[in-house]
């Protein structure tokens, strides 16, 4: 296979996987127009349309699907061999892509990532924030991060953080205007910052427990967000009450900028886990990251 043919096939495979010229161009490190020209040249050479294009989507045609099925295993074999050769180096190297919720950045990665990057200068880590249930296989991530109870059984899970306890907080300014809730059901009378779940599109129901009884409360409020960081900022600004990991709000509570309520009702969840498919062959770079971030309780 000539070099230009290899380039065309790789370009086509990325567009078919991403279903987007823009995302594929970003992964390949080329411009969108250059990638479009490459695909057009491949289709003209083969004399068949490989991709169906609309204003919103790009999808393989029947001929394109057949080509994906025939060439994808070969490209995966090439990638596996390159990873195996990289293992012979003194230091692991490569690129690791992980999708995770925004609070995991603060709770897990920020405290430990600087030391990891210093220890492994030839490893590049890409963290993509997504609070939904991302399909790591379809999106070609090396791994994802979720609380332990939310991981599918067919995935390999490695614990990377301690248990996470949630808390309900508001600012002193807010409580100067509104009464302190005595139990979770009182939250229906408060202005609460809602969290929109990206996967289902529904609003997250705040979870509570007491005396071994678990239940949820659907709250209401003027502001809805899709990530926890801005929700904490909203509580600091006096907008309303926020439900967030205690470790994230603790500095503000200790500094008097937030007040925690309903402490006896707030639950504790299994800590964050790194999860990946059991069929995945670990690259040296990813293996080094798993080993470095594996949680070891004191």
NUKOL-15687 format. One line per 2 residues: number of its first residue (from 1); their letters; for each residue z, x, y of N, C-alpha, C. Coordinates in nm, 2 decimals, decimal comma. Atoms other than C-alpha are relative to their C-alpha. Layout:
! residues N
NUM	A	Z:X:Y:Z:X:Y:Z:X:Y; ...
This chain:
! residues 298
1	XX	0,00:0,09:-0,12:0,00:0,00:0,00:0,00:0,09:0,12; 0,01:-0,08:-0,12:-0,10:0,14:0,34:0,12:-0,04:0,09
3	XX	-0,12:0,01:-0,09:0,17:0,18:0,61:-0,01:-0,13:0,08; 0,02:0,12:-0,08:0,02:-0,10:0,82:0,02:-0,13:-0,08
5	XX	-0,02:0,11:0,09:0,02:-0,34:0,52:0,15:-0,02:-0,03; -0,15:0,01:0,02:0,39:-0,26:0,45:0,06:-0,06:0,12
7	XX	-0,06:0,06:-0,13:0,47:-0,33:0,82:-0,02:-0,15:0,01; 0,03:0,14:-0,01:0,29:-0,66:0,81:0,08:-0,08:-0,10
9	XX	-0,07:0,07:0,10:0,46:-0,77:0,49:0,15:-0,01:0,04; -0,14:0,01:-0,04:0,81:-0,68:0,62:0,02:-0,09:0,12
11	XX	-0,01:0,08:-0,12:0,74:-0,85:0,95:-0,01:-0,15:-0,05; 0,01:0,14:0,04:0,63:-1,17:0,77:0,12:-0,05:-0,07
13	XX	-0,12:0,04:0,08:0,93:-1,17:0,54:0,12:-0,03:0,09; -0,11:0,02:-0,10:1,17:-1,14:0,84:-0,02:-0,14:0,07
15	XX	0,03:0,12:-0,07:1,00:-1,43:1,02:0,03:-0,12:-0,10; -0,02:0,10:0,10:1,01:-1,64:0,70:0,15:-0,02:-0,03
17	XX	-0,15:0,01:0,03:1,38:-1,57:0,64:0,07:-0,06:0,12; -0,06:0,05:-0,13:1,48:-1,63:1,01:-0,05:-0,13:0,05
19	XX	0,07:0,12:-0,05:1,24:-1,91:1,07:0,00:0,00:0,15; 0,00:-0,01:-0,14:1,22:-1,78:1,42:-0,07:0,14:0,03
21	XX	0,06:-0,12:-0,04:0,99:-1,52:1,58:0,10:0,08:0,09; -0,10:-0,07:-0,09:1,26:-1,44:1,84:0,11:0,07:-0,07
23	XX	-0,11:-0,07:0,08:1,54:-1,37:1,59:-0,06:0,11:-0,08; 0,05:-0,10:0,08:1,31:-1,18:1,36:-0,04:0,13:0,08
25	XX	0,03:-0,11:-0,09:1,18:-0,97:1,65:0,12:0,09:0,03; -0,13:-0,07:-0,03:1,54:-0,88:1,74:0,04:0,08:-0,11
27	XX	-0,05:-0,08:0,11:1,62:-0,77:1,39:-0,09:0,12:-0,03; 0,10:-0,11:0,03:1,30:-0,56:1,36:-0,01:0,10:0,12
29	XX	0,01:-0,09:-0,12:1,34:-0,41:1,71:-0,13:0,01:0,06; 0,13:0,01:-0,07:1,00:-0,52:1,84:0,00:-0,12:0,09
31	XX	0,02:0,12:-0,09:0,88:-0,77:2,10:-0,05:-0,11:-0,08; 0,05:0,13:0,07:0,81:-1,13:2,01:-0,15:0,00:0,00
33	XX	0,14:0,00:0,00:0,45:-1,09:2,12:-0,06:0,10:-0,10; 0,05:-0,10:0,09:0,40:-0,77:1,91:0,02:-0,06:-0,15
35	XX	-0,02:0,05:0,14:0,55:-0,95:1,60:-0,10:-0,11:-0,02; 0,10:0,10:0,01:0,32:-1,25:1,66:-0,14:0,05:-0,03
37	XX	0,13:-0,07:0,03:0,02:-1,02:1,67:-0,01:0,06:-0,14; -0,01:-0,06:0,13:0,13:-0,85:1,35:-0,03:-0,11:-0,11
39	XX	0,01:0,11:0,09:0,16:-1,19:1,17:-0,15:-0,05:0,00; 0,14:0,05:-0,01:-0,18:-1,30:1,30:-0,10:0,09:-0,07
41	XX	0,09:-0,10:0,06:-0,34:-0,98:1,18:0,01:-0,01:-0,16; -0,02:0,01:0,14:-0,19:-1,03:0,83:-0,07:-0,13:-0,05
43	XX	0,06:0,13:0,04:-0,31:-1,40:0,81:-0,15:0,02:0,01; 0,14:-0,02:0,00:-0,66:-1,29:0,92:-0,05:0,08:-0,11
45	XX	0,05:-0,08:0,10:-0,68:-1,02:0,67:0,00:-0,07:-0,14; 0,00:0,07:0,13:-0,57:-1,25:0,38:-0,08:-0,12:0,00
47	XX	0,08:0,12:-0,01:-0,77:-1,54:0,51:0,07:-0,13:-0,03; -0,08:0,12:0,03:-0,49:-1,79:0,47:0,11:-0,01:0,10
49	XX	-0,11:0,03:-0,09:-0,23:-1,95:0,70:0,13:0,02:-0,08; -0,13:-0,02:0,07:0,12:-1,82:0,60:0,12:-0,07:0,06
51	XX	-0,11:0,06:-0,07:0,34:-1,98:0,86:-0,05:-0,12:0,08; 0,03:0,12:-0,08:0,34:-2,33:1,01:0,09:0,01:0,12
53	XX	-0,07:-0,01:-0,12:0,44:-2,32:1,37:0,01:-0,13:0,08; -0,02:0,11:-0,09:0,58:-2,59:1,59:0,07:0,05:0,13
55	XX	-0,07:-0,05:-0,12:0,75:-2,58:1,93:0,14:0,03:-0,02; -0,14:-0,02:0,03:1,09:-2,58:1,77:0,03:0,08:-0,13
57	XX	-0,03:-0,06:0,13:1,05:-2,42:1,43:-0,12:0,07:-0,06; 0,10:-0,07:0,08:0,86:-2,18:1,21:0,04:0,00:-0,15
59	XX	-0,03:0,02:0,14:0,83:-2,24:0,84:-0,11:0,05:-0,08; 0,11:-0,05:0,09:0,63:-2,08:0,55:-0,08:-0,12:-0,05
61	XX	0,09:0,10:0,06:0,33:-2,28:0,43:0,02:0,02:-0,15; -0,01:-0,02:0,15:0,28:-2,32:0,05:-0,04:0,14:-0,04
63	XX	0,04:-0,14:0,03:0,09:-1,99:0,05:0,11:0,10:0,05; -0,11:-0,09:-0,05:0,37:-1,83:0,26:0,12:0,00:-0,09
65	XX	-0,11:0,00:0,09:0,64:-1,95:0,02:-0,03:0,08:-0,13; 0,04:-0,08:0,12:0,44:-1,80:-0,27:0,01:0,15:0,03
67	XX	0,00:-0,14:-0,03:0,41:-1,47:-0,09:0,15:0,05:0,01; -0,14:-0,04:-0,01:0,79:-1,47:-0,01:0,05:0,02:-0,14
69	XX	-0,05:-0,01:0,14:0,87:-1,53:-0,38:-0,05:0,13:-0,07; 0,05:-0,12:0,07:0,65:-1,24:-0,48:0,04:0,13:0,06
71	XX	-0,03:-0,13:-0,06:0,74:-0,97:-0,23:0,15:0,02:0,03; -0,14:-0,01:-0,04:1,11:-1,05:-0,15:0,08:0,09:-0,10
73	XX	-0,08:-0,08:0,10:1,25:-0,90:-0,48:-0,03:0,15:0,02; 0,03:-0,14:-0,02:1,06:-0,57:-0,41:0,07:0,06:0,12
75	XX	-0,07:-0,05:-0,12:1,20:-0,54:-0,06:0,15:0,02:-0,02; -0,14:-0,01:0,03:1,55:-0,61:-0,19:0,03:0,12:-0,09
77	XX	-0,02:-0,12:0,08:1,50:-0,34:-0,45:0,00:0,13:0,08; 0,01:-0,12:-0,08:1,39:-0,09:-0,19:0,13:0,02:0,08
79	XX	-0,12:-0,01:-0,07:1,70:-0,18:0,02:0,12:0,05:-0,08; -0,11:-0,04:0,09:1,93:-0,14:-0,28:-0,01:0,15:-0,03
81	XX	0,02:-0,15:0,03:1,78:0,21:-0,36:0,04:0,08:0,12; -0,03:-0,08:-0,12:1,82:0,32:0,00:0,15:0,00:0,02
83	XX	-0,15:0,00:0,00:2,19:0,21:-0,01:0,06:0,09:-0,10; -0,05:-0,09:0,10:2,24:0,40:-0,33:-0,02:0,15:0,04
85	XX	0,02:-0,13:-0,05:2,09:0,71:-0,18:0,10:0,04:0,11; -0,09:-0,02:-0,10:2,31:0,67:0,12:0,14:0,03:-0,05
87	XX	-0,13:-0,03:0,06:2,61:0,68:-0,11:0,02:0,15:-0,03; -0,01:-0,14:0,03:2,53:1,04:-0,18:0,05:0,09:0,12
89	XX	-0,04:-0,07:-0,12:2,62:1,13:0,18:0,15:0,03:0,00; -0,14:-0,03:-0,01:2,96:1,28:0,27:0,07:-0,12:0,06
91	XX	-0,06:0,11:-0,07:3,03:0,99:0,50:-0,09:-0,13:-0,02; 0,08:0,12:0,01:2,92:0,63:0,45:-0,07:-0,03:0,13
93	XX	0,07:0,03:-0,13:2,66:0,51:0,70:-0,07:-0,13:-0,03; 0,08:0,12:0,01:2,47:0,19:0,77:0,05:-0,10:0,10
95	XX	-0,03:0,12:-0,09:2,50:-0,15:0,94:0,06:-0,11:-0,07; -0,08:0,11:0,07:2,75:-0,42:0,85:0,00:-0,12:0,10
97	XX	0,00:0,13:-0,08:2,70:-0,78:0,98:0,10:-0,10:-0,06; -0,10:0,10:0,04:2,99:-1,02:0,97:0,01:-0,11:0,09
99	XX	-0,01:0,12:-0,09:3,02:-1,37:1,10:0,15:-0,05:-0,02; -0,14:0,04:0,00:3,37:-1,49:1,20:0,04:-0,09:0,11
101	XX	-0,04:0,08:-0,11:3,56:-1,73:1,41:0,06:0,08:0,12; -0,04:-0,08:-0,11:3,66:-1,62:1,76:0,14:0,05:0,00
103	XX	-0,14:-0,05:0,00:4,03:-1,59:1,70:0,02:0,11:-0,10; -0,01:-0,11:0,10:3,97:-1,36:1,40:-0,03:0,13:0,07
105	XX	0,03:-0,12:-0,07:3,82:-1,11:1,65:0,13:0,06:0,06; -0,12:-0,04:-0,06:4,16:-1,10:1,83:0,11:0,04:-0,10
107	XX	-0,11:-0,02:0,09:4,39:-1,13:1,53:-0,02:0,11:-0,10; 0,03:-0,09:0,11:4,21:-0,91:1,28:-0,07:0,13:0,04
109	XX	0,08:-0,11:-0,03:3,94:-0,69:1,42:0,04:0,08:0,11; -0,03:-0,08:-0,12:4,05:-0,59:1,76:0,11:0,10:-0,02
111	XX	-0,10:-0,10:0,02:4,37:-0,42:1,64:-0,04:0,12:-0,08; 0,03:-0,10:0,10:4,20:-0,22:1,37:-0,14:0,06:0,00
113	XX	0,14:-0,05:0,00:3,84:-0,18:1,45:-0,02:0,13:0,07; 0,02:-0,13:-0,06:3,87:0,11:1,69:0,02:0,12:-0,09
115	XX	-0,03:-0,11:0,09:4,03:0,33:1,43:-0,10:0,02:-0,11; 0,11:0,00:0,10:3,77:0,23:1,17:-0,12:0,07:0,05
117	XX	0,13:-0,06:-0,06:3,48:0,32:1,40:0,02:0,15:0,03; -0,02:-0,15:-0,02:3,64:0,66:1,48:-0,01:0,07:-0,13
119	XX	0,00:-0,06:0,13:3,69:0,73:1,11:-0,14:0,00:-0,06; 0,14:0,01:0,06:3,33:0,62:1,02:-0,10:0,00:0,12
121	XX	0,09:0,00:-0,12:3,11:0,73:1,32:-0,15:-0,04:-0,04; 0,14:0,03:0,04:2,79:0,66:1,12:-0,02:-0,15:-0,05
123	XX	0,01:0,14:0,03:2,87:0,29:1,05:0,00:-0,08:0,12; 0,01:0,10:-0,11:2,77:0,02:1,29:0,04:-0,13:-0,05
125	XX	-0,06:0,13:0,04:2,96:-0,31:1,28:-0,05:-0,10:0,10; 0,05:0,11:-0,09:2,80:-0,63:1,42:0,09:-0,12:-0,04
127	XX	-0,08:0,12:0,02:3,04:-0,92:1,46:-0,06:-0,12:0,08; 0,06:0,12:-0,06:2,89:-1,26:1,52:0,10:-0,11:0,00
129	XX	-0,10:0,10:-0,01:3,12:-1,53:1,65:-0,06:-0,14:-0,03; 0,05:0,13:0,04:3,06:-1,87:1,48:0,12:-0,07:-0,06
131	XX	-0,12:0,07:0,05:3,34:-2,12:1,43:-0,04:-0,11:-0,10; 0,05:0,10:0,11:3,13:-2,33:1,18:0,01:0,07:-0,13
133	XX	0,01:-0,05:0,13:3,09:-2,29:0,81:-0,14:0,06:-0,03; 0,13:-0,06:0,01:2,80:-2,05:0,82:-0,03:0,04:-0,14
135	XX	0,05:-0,04:0,13:2,59:-1,99:0,51:-0,04:0,15:0,01; 0,03:-0,14:-0,02:2,61:-1,61:0,49:-0,12:0,05:-0,08
137	XX	0,11:-0,04:0,07:2,34:-1,59:0,23:-0,13:-0,03:0,08; 0,12:0,04:-0,07:2,08:-1,78:0,43:-0,01:0,08:0,13
139	XX	0,00:-0,07:-0,12:2,18:-1,60:0,75:0,00:0,15:-0,02; 0,00:-0,14:0,04:2,18:-1,26:0,57:0,11:0,08:0,07
141	XX	-0,12:-0,08:-0,04:2,53:-1,16:0,67:0,05:0,07:-0,12; -0,06:-0,07:0,11:2,71:-0,90:0,46:0,13:-0,08:-0,04
143	XX	-0,12:0,07:0,03:3,02:-1,12:0,48:0,04:-0,10:0,11; -0,05:0,09:-0,10:3,20:-1,40:0,66:0,15:0,01:0,00
145	XX	-0,14:0,00:-0,01:3,56:-1,45:0,76:0,05:-0,15:0,02; -0,06:0,13:-0,01:3,76:-1,77:0,70:0,15:0,01:-0,04
147	XX	-0,13:0,02:0,06:4,12:-1,88:0,63:-0,01:-0,01:-0,15; 0,01:0,00:0,15:4,19:-1,84:0,26:-0,03:-0,13:-0,06
149	XX	0,02:0,13:0,06:4,20:-2,21:0,19:-0,14:-0,06:0,02; 0,13:0,06:-0,03:3,85:-2,27:0,33:-0,11:0,08:-0,07
151	XX	0,11:-0,08:0,06:3,66:-2,02:0,11:-0,04:-0,07:-0,13; 0,05:0,06:0,12:3,43:-2,15:-0,16:0,04:0,08:-0,13
153	XX	-0,05:-0,06:0,12:3,53:-2,07:-0,52:-0,10:0,11:-0,06; 0,10:-0,09:0,06:3,20:-1,89:-0,60:-0,01:0,13:0,08
155	XX	0,01:-0,12:-0,09:3,27:-1,62:-0,33:0,11:0,09:-0,04; -0,10:-0,10:0,01:3,46:-1,30:-0,36:0,08:0,00:0,13
157	XX	-0,08:0,01:-0,12:3,75:-1,31:-0,12:0,10:0,12:0,00; -0,09:-0,11:-0,01:3,95:-1,01:0,01:0,09:-0,03:0,13
159	XX	-0,09:0,04:-0,11:4,26:-1,09:0,23:0,00:0,12:0,10; 0,00:-0,11:-0,10:4,24:-0,90:0,56:0,10:-0,03:0,11
161	XX	-0,10:0,03:-0,11:4,53:-1,06:0,76:0,12:-0,08:-0,06; -0,12:0,07:0,05:4,88:-1,21:0,73:-0,02:-0,15:0,02
163	XX	0,00:0,14:-0,02:4,95:-1,58:0,72:-0,01:-0,04:0,15; 0,02:0,04:-0,14:4,85:-1,77:1,04:0,08:-0,13:0,03
165	XX	-0,07:0,12:-0,04:5,09:-2,02:1,20:-0,05:-0,05:0,13; 0,05:0,06:-0,12:4,96:-2,26:1,46:0,11:-0,05:0,09
167	XX	-0,10:0,05:-0,10:5,14:-2,38:1,77:-0,07:-0,09:0,10; 0,04:0,09:-0,11:5,11:-2,65:2,04:0,06:0,05:0,13
169	XX	-0,05:-0,06:-0,12:5,14:-2,51:2,39:-0,06:-0,07:0,12; 0,05:0,05:-0,13:5,11:-2,62:2,75:0,06:0,08:0,11
171	XX	-0,06:-0,08:-0,11:5,18:-2,46:3,09:0,12:-0,07:0,06; -0,11:0,06:-0,07:5,50:-2,52:3,29:-0,05:-0,10:0,10
173	XX	0,06:0,10:-0,10:5,28:-2,69:3,55:-0,03:-0,13:-0,07; 0,03:0,13:0,07:5,16:-2,94:3,29:0,12:-0,08:-0,03
175	XX	-0,13:0,07:0,04:5,51:-3,02:3,17:0,08:-0,04:0,12; -0,06:0,06:-0,12:5,62:-3,07:3,53:-0,06:-0,13:0,03
177	XX	0,06:0,13:-0,02:5,38:-3,36:3,53:0,01:-0,10:-0,11; 0,00:0,08:0,12:5,41:-3,48:3,17:0,13:0,03:-0,08
179	XX	-0,12:-0,02:0,08:5,70:-3,53:2,93:-0,03:0,09:-0,12; 0,02:-0,09:0,12:5,75:-3,29:2,63:-0,01:-0,10:-0,12
181	XX	0,01:0,09:0,11:5,63:-3,46:2,31:0,11:0,03:-0,10; -0,11:-0,02:0,10:5,91:-3,52:2,06:-0,05:0,01:-0,14
183	XX	0,06:-0,01:0,14:5,68:-3,55:1,75:-0,15:0,00:0,02; 0,14:-0,01:-0,01:5,31:-3,50:1,68:-0,07:-0,13:0,04
185	XX	0,06:0,12:-0,03:5,23:-3,87:1,72:0,01:-0,03:0,15; -0,01:0,02:-0,15:5,34:-3,85:2,09:-0,12:0,07:0,07
187	XX	0,12:-0,07:-0,06:5,03:-3,63:2,14:-0,11:-0,10:0,05; 0,10:0,10:-0,04:4,82:-3,94:2,17:0,02:-0,05:0,14
189	XX	-0,03:0,03:-0,14:4,98:-3,99:2,51:-0,02:0,11:0,09; 0,02:-0,13:-0,08:4,89:-3,64:2,63:-0,15:0,03:0,02
191	XX	0,14:-0,06:-0,02:4,58:-3,47:2,77:-0,01:0,12:-0,08; 0,01:-0,11:0,10:4,49:-3,24:2,48:-0,14:0,06:0,01
193	XX	0,13:-0,07:0,00:4,21:-2,98:2,47:-0,06:-0,01:-0,14; 0,05:0,02:0,13:3,99:-3,08:2,18:-0,09:0,11:-0,04
195	XX	0,09:-0,11:0,05:3,79:-2,84:1,96:-0,11:-0,07:-0,08; 0,12:0,05:0,07:3,44:-2,94:1,85:-0,03:0,09:-0,12
197	XX	0,04:-0,08:0,12:3,36:-2,83:1,49:-0,15:0,01:-0,01; 0,14:-0,01:-0,01:3,01:-2,68:1,50:-0,08:-0,05:-0,12
199	XX	0,07:0,03:0,12:2,92:-2,75:1,14:-0,02:-0,16:-0,02; 0,00:0,14:0,01:3,01:-3,12:1,13:-0,03:-0,08:0,13
201	XX	0,01:0,07:-0,13:3,00:-3,20:1,50:0,11:-0,09:0,04; -0,12:0,08:-0,03:3,33:-3,38:1,48:0,10:0,08:0,07
203	XX	-0,12:-0,07:-0,07:3,65:-3,31:1,67:0,10:0,03:-0,11; -0,10:-0,05:0,09:3,91:-3,11:1,49:0,13:-0,08:0,02
205	XX	-0,12:0,08:0,00:4,22:-3,32:1,40:0,12:0,11:-0,02; -0,11:-0,09:0,00:4,54:-3,12:1,47:0,09:-0,02:-0,12
207	XX	-0,07:0,01:0,12:4,73:-3,04:1,15:0,15:0,03:0,01; -0,14:-0,02:-0,01:5,10:-3,07:1,10:0,06:-0,02:-0,14
209	XX	-0,07:0,02:0,13:5,36:-3,07:0,82:0,15:0,00:0,03; -0,15:0,00:-0,01:5,73:-3,15:0,78:0,05:-0,06:-0,13
211	XX	-0,06:0,05:0,12:5,95:-3,20:0,47:-0,11:-0,01:-0,11; 0,11:-0,01:0,10:5,65:-3,10:0,25:-0,11:-0,11:0,01
213	XX	0,10:0,10:-0,02:5,44:-3,38:0,40:-0,10:0,05:0,11; 0,10:-0,05:-0,09:5,11:-3,28:0,56:-0,08:-0,12:0,06
215	XX	0,08:0,11:-0,07:4,92:-3,50:0,81:-0,07:0,06:0,12; 0,08:-0,04:-0,11:4,67:-3,48:1,09:0,01:-0,10:0,11
217	XX	0,00:0,09:-0,11:4,66:-3,63:1,44:-0,12:0,03:0,08; 0,12:-0,01:-0,08:4,34:-3,70:1,63:0,05:-0,02:0,14
219	XX	-0,04:0,00:-0,14:4,41:-3,61:1,99:-0,11:-0,04:0,09; 0,10:0,04:-0,10:4,23:-3,71:2,31:0,03:0,08:0,12
221	XX	-0,01:-0,07:-0,13:4,17:-3,54:2,64:-0,13:0,01:0,07; 0,12:0,00:-0,09:3,93:-3,47:2,92:-0,09:0,12:-0,03
223	XX	0,08:-0,12:0,03:3,81:-3,13:2,79:-0,02:0,02:-0,15; 0,03:-0,04:0,14:3,64:-3,04:2,47:-0,08:0,13:0,00
225	XX	0,06:-0,14:0,01:3,54:-2,68:2,37:-0,04:0,02:-0,14; 0,04:-0,03:0,14:3,40:-2,51:2,06:0,06:0,13:-0,04
227	XX	-0,07:-0,12:0,04:3,63:-2,20:2,05:0,14:0,00:0,05; -0,14:0,00:-0,03:3,99:-2,12:2,07:0,04:0,08:0,12
229	XX	-0,02:-0,08:-0,11:3,98:-1,85:2,33:0,00:-0,08:0,13; 0,00:0,08:-0,12:3,87:-2,08:2,61:0,10:-0,11:0,00
231	XX	-0,10:0,11:0,00:4,11:-2,35:2,49:0,13:0,05:0,04; -0,12:-0,06:-0,04:4,40:-2,11:2,54:0,00:0,01:0,16
233	XX	0,02:-0,01:-0,14:4,26:-2,04:2,89:0,03:-0,13:0,07; -0,01:0,13:-0,06:4,25:-2,41:2,96:0,15:-0,04:0,01
235	XX	-0,14:0,03:-0,01:4,62:-2,45:2,87:0,07:0,09:0,11; -0,05:-0,09:-0,11:4,70:-2,15:3,10:-0,03:-0,06:0,14
237	XX	0,04:0,06:-0,13:4,52:-2,34:3,38:0,06:-0,13:0,02; -0,07:0,13:-0,01:4,73:-2,65:3,32:-0,08:-0,12:-0,03
239	XX	0,09:0,11:0,03:4,44:-2,86:3,20:0,07:-0,10:-0,10; -0,07:0,09:0,11:4,64:-2,99:2,89:0,06:0,08:-0,10
241	XX	-0,06:-0,07:0,11:4,79:-2,90:2,56:-0,11:0,06:-0,09; 0,10:-0,07:0,09:4,62:-2,66:2,32:0,07:0,03:-0,13
243	XX	-0,04:-0,03:0,13:4,65:-2,60:1,95:-0,06:0,13:-0,04; 0,06:-0,14:0,03:4,61:-2,23:1,86:0,09:0,08:-0,08
245	XX	-0,09:-0,09:0,08:4,74:-1,95:1,64:0,11:0,05:0,09; -0,12:-0,05:-0,08:5,09:-1,85:1,75:-0,01:0,14:0,05
247	XX	0,01:-0,14:-0,04:5,01:-1,48:1,75:-0,08:0,02:0,13; 0,09:-0,01:-0,12:4,75:-1,54:2,02:0,07:-0,05:0,13
249	XX	-0,06:0,06:-0,12:4,97:-1,75:2,25:0,14:0,06:0,03; -0,14:-0,05:-0,02:5,30:-1,56:2,20:0,02:0,09:0,12
251	XX	-0,02:-0,08:-0,12:5,25:-1,31:2,48:0,02:-0,09:0,13; -0,01:0,09:-0,12:5,20:-1,60:2,73:0,13:-0,08:-0,01
253	XX	-0,13:0,07:0,01:5,51:-1,78:2,59:0,11:0,09:0,05; -0,10:-0,09:-0,04:5,72:-1,47:2,63:-0,01:0,03:0,15
255	XX	0,02:-0,03:-0,14:5,58:-1,42:2,98:0,03:-0,12:0,09; -0,03:0,12:-0,07:5,67:-1,78:3,08:-0,12:-0,07:0,05
257	XX	0,12:0,07:-0,05:5,31:-1,88:3,14:-0,04:-0,12:-0,09; 0,02:0,11:0,09:5,30:-2,12:2,83:0,14:-0,04:-0,06
259	XX	-0,12:0,05:0,07:5,57:-2,33:2,67:-0,04:-0,06:-0,14; 0,03:0,05:0,14:5,56:-2,40:2,29:0,08:-0,13:-0,03
261	XX	-0,07:0,12:0,04:5,65:-2,75:2,16:-0,03:-0,03:-0,14; 0,02:0,05:0,14:5,67:-2,92:1,82:0,01:0,12:-0,10
263	XX	-0,01:-0,12:0,08:5,77:-2,58:1,66:0,03:-0,04:-0,15; -0,05:0,04:0,13:5,93:-2,76:1,36:-0,11:-0,07:-0,08
265	XX	0,11:0,08:0,07:5,60:-2,95:1,28:-0,12:0,09:-0,03; 0,12:-0,07:0,01:5,35:-2,67:1,30:-0,02:0,08:-0,13
267	XX	0,02:-0,06:0,13:5,19:-2,54:0,98:-0,03:0,14:0,00; 0,04:-0,14:0,02:5,13:-2,20:0,84:-0,11:0,00:-0,11
269	XX	0,12:0,00:0,09:4,79:-2,13:0,67:-0,01:0,14:-0,06; 0,04:-0,13:0,06:4,67:-1,85:0,43:-0,07:0,08:0,11
271	XX	0,07:-0,09:-0,09:4,56:-1,55:0,63:-0,15:0,01:-0,01; 0,14:-0,01:0,00:4,21:-1,46:0,71:-0,05:0,09:-0,12
273	XX	0,06:-0,07:0,12:3,99:-1,34:0,42:-0,14:0,04:0,04; 0,15:-0,04:0,00:3,66:-1,15:0,41:-0,06:-0,05:-0,12
275	XX	0,06:0,05:0,12:3,43:-1,33:0,18:-0,15:0,04:-0,01; 0,15:-0,04:0,02:3,09:-1,24:0,03:-0,03:-0,05:-0,14
277	XX	0,05:0,05:0,12:2,88:-1,34:-0,26:0,03:0,10:-0,12; -0,03:-0,09:0,12:2,97:-1,21:-0,61:-0,12:0,07:-0,05
279	XX	0,13:-0,07:0,04:2,60:-1,12:-0,66:-0,04:0,11:0,09; 0,04:-0,10:-0,10:2,60:-0,88:-0,37:0,05:0,14:-0,05
281	XX	-0,03:-0,14:0,03:2,58:-0,51:-0,44:0,06:0,07:0,12; -0,07:-0,06:-0,12:2,83:-0,34:-0,20:-0,07:0,13:0,04
283	XX	0,05:-0,13:-0,06:2,67:-0,08:0,02:0,12:0,09:0,03; -0,11:-0,09:-0,03:2,88:0,23:0,09:0,07:-0,04:0,13
285	XX	-0,06:0,04:-0,12:2,93:0,11:0,45:0,09:-0,12:-0,01; -0,08:0,13:0,01:3,05:-0,24:0,36:0,12:0,03:-0,09
287	XX	-0,12:-0,03:0,09:3,27:-0,10:0,08:0,11:0,08:0,08; -0,10:-0,07:-0,08:3,43:0,13:0,33:0,08:-0,09:0,09
289	XX	-0,06:0,10:-0,08:3,50:-0,16:0,56:0,10:-0,09:-0,07; -0,09:0,08:0,09:3,65:-0,37:0,28:0,12:0,07:-0,03
291	XX	-0,12:-0,08:0,04:3,88:-0,09:0,18:0,09:0,02:0,12; -0,08:-0,02:-0,12:3,99:-0,03:0,54:0,07:-0,12:0,05
293	XX	-0,06:0,12:-0,05:4,06:-0,39:0,63:0,08:-0,08:-0,10; -0,08:0,07:0,10:4,22:-0,50:0,31:0,14:-0,01:0,04
295	XX	-0,13:0,02:-0,05:4,55:-0,65:0,40:0,11:0,04:-0,10; -0,11:-0,05:0,09:4,86:-0,48:0,26:0,13:-0,05:0,07
297	XX	-0,12:0,05:-0,06:5,18:-0,67:0,33:0,11:0,10:-0,01; -0,11:-0,10:-0,01:5,48:-0,47:0,43:0,12:-0,04:-0,08
